[in-house]
Amino acid sequence: MIRLGILGYGNLGRGVEAAVKHNPDTELVAVFTRRDPATVKINSNAKIYSSKDLAAHKDDIDVLIICGGSATDLPKQTPEAVKYFNVIDSFDTHANIPQHFANVDEAAKAAGHIGFISVGWDPGMFSLARLYSNVILTEGADYTFWGRGVSQGHSDAIRRIEGVKDARQYTVPVPAALEAVRSGKNPELTTREKHTRECYVVAKEGADLKKIENEIKTMPNYFADYDTTVTFITEEEMKKNHAGLPHGGQVIRTGKTGMNNENTHTIEYSLKLDSNPEFTASVLVAFARAAYRMNKDGQTGCKTVFDVPPALLSAETPEYLRAHLL
Amino acid sequence: MIRLGILGYGNLGRGVEAAVKHNPDTELVAVFTRRDPATVKINSNAKIYSSKDLAAHKDDIDVLIICGGSATDLPKQTPEAVKYFNVIDSFDTHANIPQHFANVDEAAKAAGHIGFISVGWDPGMFSLARLYSNVILTEGADYTFWGRGVSQGHSDAIRRIEGVKDARQYTVPVPAALEAVRSGKNPELTTREKHTRECYVVAKEGADLKKIENEIKTMPNYFADYDTTVTFITEEEMKKNHAGLPHGGQVIRTGKTGMNNENTHTIEYSLKLDSNPEFTASVLVAFARAAYRMNKDGQTGCKTVFDVPPALLSAETPEYLRAHLL
């Protein structure tokens, strides 16, 4: 049994707890929280501890799955926790990956542990799709589409606007762009041509709806570069129709082969997810298994999805995998 | 530079020759053929040798890419050639993979080389798609669809029928089956429900067309279990409309997550290929790079796509990959 711990019990932490149920060679032994442990209720029999007490449990856990946010939590939590355990996170600020890698690598090597970073679906499975398709079609173009799905960051940005009570933002790929890419035409696409943004907003009583809509549509970085629609709904409609956290998307690479580039190929990896956090958590648990095995094998330092022989992700034996999945 | 050799100069061998052009860290140094080398013309400056002379060139080649057939060539060629070189093949008789693995593993370990088997798209990239999706969605169902594309084995089977001059067989997924799978309904599908087979046949003068059509449609294993259409065409139409070797297909896994299996997810990996042999060859060259690196690192024995950290497939550095593809 691989003994897992969770640091941070939000949507992602609950997803990990559920994923453990689907992976019988793993068990969840501890949940660490920044809240008062006495106030936290969980869905399993794991022990609940304060996040200040990581060090005291260093011999009880094989891999700690860190479920914090990328903006401020993970840059501190991952290099700190890897002193005590093998760890894994889903750090997703693409531009800061090299710095995060360096920090975790140094701490992990000093402690003799493995620190996996940026594991999930993007970065994660989408990164693998990009890498595998790039090494096959060395001359070509990459396209990543996201959605239809809820962007938590964009939903939060709307909630910070004056007069907004609640909001949900869906990122939606533009069908014509997807079609042009799949046809192998190698189109050059602007931000606006690739995705639209649909916003569902519950306004506070008496709020200026025109002003809210305008503030959303002109918000730099988040919405200004997109065709954005804003729909005001009631609290009941929000609860009934927008409670889930679906997501998904496509990684597509088109490229040429042949002595004179005469043949075109399209590789597409596509996800359709009912629950973004539960899917991400399921990826994390598979890579936690690999982290445990790689560290047992003597490996240390920071690792990403690019460093893992796929067979290490599976609970099945290499013989079984060759006979049934190859 | 990684020095590559080719054993067998047919469609796949020519594909490898073209793929080397797209991978500037590799060079093609030799082509080995069972024909008289003086009669073989190739598209590059590689040397042409008799396939009997493999041993004499054991120090000139880092990885030999074996481009023979799975039925009778590869079971002999791969264990023999791995005595002299790191080798890689695209062995695709799924049922015999465990035996082929054992034979290659023994010979490769004795010689201190790496022997990659079953590299291409199925087995190969489709196997990876199956493995990655199985470790994430541990409870679910796998579906593999092939086509629309030319099946060489089925085309050959038609050519062996009396009165047939030439033939091309396309395997075609049934759209309704694909749709049902993508919707997450987990349908149970028979062979007939998944694929249809389209046959284009040039008959010899005076041949009994009704008899040919009947022989095709009732051929056990190949056609009897499918809805098959047979269209007779002229030699000119065959040349004009069916000269290429396109192929492709989908690996789809649907599965459940959550404490009570309440959420459904769909993972799909899809290929659309203008040239089956050129795409397969491009996969082979990427894994040849990994074979070279793994052997330099001290590894020996038989390997499959499941054993390769993806970063080893790329000519780029780990730092570049993390910064640009993660």
Interface residues (C-beta under 8 A of the other chain):
Chain A: G15 E17 A18 A19 K21 H22 N23 N43 H94 I97 P98 F101 S118 P123 M125 S127 L128 A129 R130 L131 Y132 N134 V135 I136 L137 T138 E139 R182 G184 T257 G258 M259 N263 T264 H265 T266 I267 E268 Y269 S270 L271 K272 L273 D274 S275 E278 F279 A281 S282 V283 A286 R289 T304 V305 F306 D307 V308 P309 P310 A311 L313 S314 A315 P318 E319 L321 R322 A323 L325 L326
Chain B: G15 E17 A18 A19 K21 H22 N23 N43 H94 I97 P98 F101 S118 P123 M125 S127 L128 A129 R130 L131 Y132 N134 V135 I136 L137 T138 E139 R182 G184 T257 G258 M259 N263 T264 H265 T266 I267 E268 Y269 S270 L271 K272 L273 D274 S275 E278 F279 A281 S282 V283 A286 R289 T304 V305 F306 D307 V308 P309 P310 A311 L313 S314 A315 P318 E319 L321 R322 A323 L325 L326
